[in-house]
Amino acid sequence: MKKRRIIYLIVTLLFIFLTIDILHKTNLSNSVELSKAIQIIMILGLIRISIGCSFYIRKQYEIKKYSYNIIMNLGLLIFININILRQINLLIFNWNVLSITDIYNNTLKSFSYFAMLTLPCIIVISLYSIITNLVLIKKEGFSPNRSLGIVLGFISLIGLFGSQGVYFLISKLLVGTDIQFIKYSMDICINATLSYFYTLILATLYCNIKAANHIPSYDKDFIIILGSKINKDGTLTPLLKGRVDKAIEFGNKQYETTKKKIIYIPSGGKGSDELIAEAEAIKNYLIEKGINKKQIIIEDKSTSTIENMKYSKDKIDAINAYAKISFSTTNYHVFRSGVIANEQGIECEGIGSKTKWYFYTNALIREFIANIVQERKSHIILILLINISLLILIAIGKYYNFLTII
């Protein structure tokens, strides 16, 4: 951590030195030279912010591997890096004619360029989401939850062309020379909002894949097995069996590596339509797989992931308040389960079992929506601040005739 601080301090000092040097060597009375100097300084500033953001994300990951804060900052990092490429492109192709107006308009349309560059990726994700959900419905039957991928996929696709659609409606209602200005402002704000969610989608996808494939260190005292619905006869569903098998696999690997045995905590209460508690069903399966009863402590009161974590931690604290904990769940659920654990002050690392390919996408979308809903106030405030700032910037540009509307 200290090493990163020193590196970032060096980067900051280098940025300041280069900025002073560039301005010192620039003929400030020459508009093209001044514009190039400003553009280069802007690029250097974005690189500095990108490095700082990378260090911050790594720091956060070391403290808490599961955090919505990581997703938001990773989204920002993606946007900044693509914008750096855009700014470099502008500088190279307008080297002899670059102006302050060019810089202003390019900065203002950064979100539009980002939306355009991420367009292929979002289209692929949207179409894949729709297709996998149709397969899921065909194989597992229809339910509102199983159609989330289709809904989000179509919303994403519609959103790609939303600005033109809204403009078409407005153009039918409004007339006059300001219609182009309204369209321009609307395009910028819509693309800014779309870019915000695109970065969240890409960052969420990355964080969930990284969390699902993470292998905790083999020094754990306990592993919590998060429950889910069981069969009517009290046996485990394939999804829940996958979670338990993954926990057993981890426990066996830890013993082979360090000779340290792990204690299993099956977690899950009894639903109104279930024969026995989920924890009891998991315990029975563990015993069938050869796990010693002395290595099993059941938690059979919980009805949600929050309670899974909370009540399981109470069981652990009664034995060892300083125990090292891991948990096992399905791959798409690892990141969010980790966030829930961290919010309750539980330090733990998760492992994820595989699920059917057509089920994974829909489940991941549910996790993404859950993340958005849980942090909805922060997202709403940030989107409003971004759009208000852009509208103010557009108004200033129009007033001083900087604005170039194409």
N, C-alpha and C positions, 0 to 999 in steps of 0.2 A: 504493500500500500504506500509506504514511504517512497519507494522507488518510482511509482507512478506520479506521485506529487512532485518529485524532483524533475521528472521528464516533462510534466505539464508546465512547471515553472520555467524550464528551459525553452519550451515551445512558445510560451507567452512572451518571454523576454526577446526571443528571436523575432516574433511577430512585431513587437514594438520597434526593435532595431530596424527591421526591413521597412516598416511603414515610414519611419523617420528618413531613412536613406532614400526611399523612392520619392517622397515629397521633396527632399533636398535636391535631387537630381532632375526634377520635373520642372519644365517651363510652365508655370501656373497661368501665364497669359495666353498660352496656346490651348484652345479648347479640346483638341484631339488628344494632346499629351496629358492634359489634366484628366480627361475621361478615362484614358488607359490606366493612369495611375490609380484612380478611384476604383476601377474594375479589378485591378491586380490586388489592391488592398482588400477589397471585398472578398475575393477568392481566398486570400490568405486568412482573412477573418473566419470564413466558413470552415476552412481546414482546421483552424484552431478550435472552433466550436465542435467540429466533428470528433477531433481527438479527445477533447474534454468530455463529450457525451459518451464516447467509447469507454473511457476510464471510469466514468460514473456508473455505467451499466455493469461493468466488471466488478466494481466495488459493491453495488447493490446485490449482484449475484452471489458474491462471497458471503454477504451478511444474510440475505434471504434469497434462496434460489427461486422462490415462487412469489412474485409480486406484480400487481397490475402496473406499478410504477415502471418496472422493467419494460413492459409492453409499450407504454406510452413513450418512453425515451428511445426505445429501439425504433419505433415508428418515426420519431423525429430524426433519428440518425439516418434512416433510409431516405427520407425527404431531403435532408441536407446534402448527402453524398450525390444524389441525382442532380440536385441544384448546382453543386460544384461543377459537375460535368457540363451542365447547361451554360454556366457563366464562362467557363473556359472556351466553349464553342463560340459564344458571342464574341469574346475577345479576339480569337484567332481569325474569324471570318470578317470581322469589322475593324481590323487592326489600323487601317489608314483613315477610316472615316468614323470611328466610334465617337458618340456624343453623349452628353448627360441625359438627353431624351431617350436614347437607346437603352441606357442603364436603367432608367426609371421604368420604362415600359417592360423591359425584360424581367425586372424584379417583380413588378406587379403581376405578370403573367406566369410566375414560377409555378403556381398551383396548376395552371392549365397545361403547362409542359409536363409536369409530373403526371397528371391524369393521362396525358397522351402517351407517355413512355411506359406507364404501367398498364395501359389498355390491353395489350395481348395477354398479360398474366392474369388480369381480372376476368377477361372473357373466358380463358381456359378454366379458371377456378369456378366461375359461374356455371358454365356448361357442364363441367364435371359434377358439380353439386346437384344440378337438375337430374342428370343421368343416373347418378348413384341413388338418388332418392326415389326415382321411378323404379329402379331395380329392387330397392328396399321394400317399397309398397307392394310390388308384385310378389316378392318372396315371403314377406312377413305380414301383409295385410295393411289396410289404410288406418291411419290415426292422425289427428292434428299434429302431434309431435313429429311424426314421420314425414310430414310435408314441409317442414321448416326449410330444408335445403332448396326445395323448389321455389318457395316464396322468396327467400333471400337471393337465390340465383337470378330470378326474374327482376327483382328490385335492383340488383347490381347492373344488369343489362339495360334496364330502362333508365337507370341513373346515368349511364354513359352518354345517353342522348337526351337527357332531361332538359338541359338548358335550351336546346333547340325547340323542344316541345312546348316549354313554358313561353319562350319567345314568340312562337307562332300564335299562342292564345293572346298574349299581350298585344301583338301587332294588329290583331283584329279589333282590339278595344281602344288602342291609342293611335293617334296620328300626329305627324309633325316631325321636326328635325331631331328631336331628342330621343326618338325611338332607337337609334343606333347606340346612343349613350346608355340607355336603359338596358339594351341587349348586352352591351359590353360589361356593364356592372353586374348584371345577372349571371353572365358566363363566368366571370371571375369568382363570384361568391359561391355559385353552384360547384364549380371545379375545386374550390378551396374545401368545401364540405365533403365532396367526394374523395378528394385526396386524403383528408383526415381519416375517413373510414377505410380507405384503401391501405394506408400505412398500418392501421390497427389490425386489419385482416392479415396482412403479410407478417406483421410482428407477432400476432397471436398464433398464427400457423407455425412460425419458427419456434416460439417459446414452448408450444405444446409438443412439437416433435422432439425438441431438445430434452424436455422433461420426461417424455415417455421413454426415451432411449438412454437416460442417465442410469448409471449403475452406482449405487451407494457404496461407500467404503465398508469393508467386511469387519466391522467392529461393533455391530449393533447388539443391544441387549434385548430389545423387543421389536416385533413387527406386527403392526395393526393390519388386519385384513378387513377392508371395508365391505360391508354386506350389500346385497341387492336382492331383489325378489327371487324366491325359490319356487320349485315345482309344487304342485298340489299334494304330492306324496311325501314331501319333506326332503327330497333330494335336491342337489344343486343344478341350476341351469348351466348351460355351457359357458355363459358369460361369467358367472360367479365361480364356476369351477376353474376357469382360466386365472382368476385372481388368486385363488388358493394354491393352484399349481405353481404360479410364479413365486409366491411366498415360500413354498417348500423348496423350490429350486434355489432361491436366494439363501435360505437357511442351510441347505446342504453345501452350497458353494462356500459359505462363510466357514462352516465347520471344516471342510477340506483345506481351506486356506489358512485359518488361524486356530483351529481346534476349539473355537468358541461356539457354544450352543446358544440358540436364540429361542426366546419365548414367544409363542404365537398368541395373538389376541384377536379371536374372531369377534367382529362387532356388528350388531344388527338385532333389532327387536322383532317381535312377532306381529305381522300385519293381520288385519281382520280376516283376510282370506287365506292365511297361511296356517299349516298344521302345527308347526313348531317355530320357535324363534330362528331367525337367519343364523345367529351366532351358534346355536345348538346344531343346526344342519352342517355348518362349516366345521364344527368340532368333530362331528361324526365322520366327515370326509377325511379330516386330518388323521384321525385314528386309523381309518381304513388304509391310509397311505403310509402307515408305520410310525407316525409321530407319537412319542410318549405322552401320556396324559399329563405328566408333571410339567410338560412344556407348553401346556395350553391353559389360558385363563380367558373365560368367555365374558363378553360385555353384551347383555341381551335386553337392554332398555332403550337403545337409541332408535330414532325414526328418520334421521337425516344425516348427511355427511358432517354437519356441524356437531351434532350430538355424538356421532361415531367417534370423532376426534376428542371431544370434551370428556365423555364418559370413559373412553379407553385410557386417556391420560390420567384420570382419577385412579384407575386401577393400577397404572404403572407407578404413580407417585406413592401409593400405599406400600410399594415394595422398594422402589429406588427413585427418589426425586431427581436424581442426576443421570438417569439412564439415557443411553443413546437409542434413538427411535427411528424406525423406518416404517413405511406403510405400503400396502399392495392394493392396487385397484386396476381398472381397465385403462389402457394407454391414453385414451382421449380425456380421461378424468384426473390424471396425475397432477397437472399444473393447478387446476382449480382446487383440488383437495389440499395441495400444498399451501395455496393462498389461505384457505379456510383455517388450516392448522396454524400458520404463522400469525393470523389475526387473533388467535387465542393464546399466543405466546408459546406455542409448541414448536420446538425445533426438531425437524425431521426431514428425511429424504424418502422420496417415493420411487417405486418401480411400477411398470405398467405391463399388463398382459395384453396380448394381441386380441383383436376382434375382427369380425368379418369385414372385408374391404368396403362393402356397400353400406355397412352400418356405421363405419368410422366417420365418414364425412358428415352425415346427419348429426351424429353425436358431437362432433367437433363444432358444428354450427350452433348447437344448443349451448355448448360451453362458451362460445364467443358471445352469443346473445346474453347469457347469464353475466358475463364479465361487463358488458355494456350497461346492462340494467343496474348492476351493483354499483358501478361508478358513474351513473347517469348524470348526477349533478355536476361532476367535474367535466364530463364530456360536453354538456350543454353550455357551461360557462366558457370553456375553451373555444368552442365553435362560434359562440356569439362574439367573443373578443377578437377572434381572427377576422370574422366578417365585418365587424364594426371598424376595425383598423384598416381593412382593405377599402371600405367605402369612404373613409376619411382620406386615405391616400389617393383614391380616384378623384374625389372632389377637389383636392389640392392640385392634382395634375390638370384637371379641367380648367380650374381658375387661372393657373399660370401657363396654360397652353402646352403642357408637357405631354398630354395624353394623345396617343396615336391609336385611333380606332380603325381596325381593318375589318 
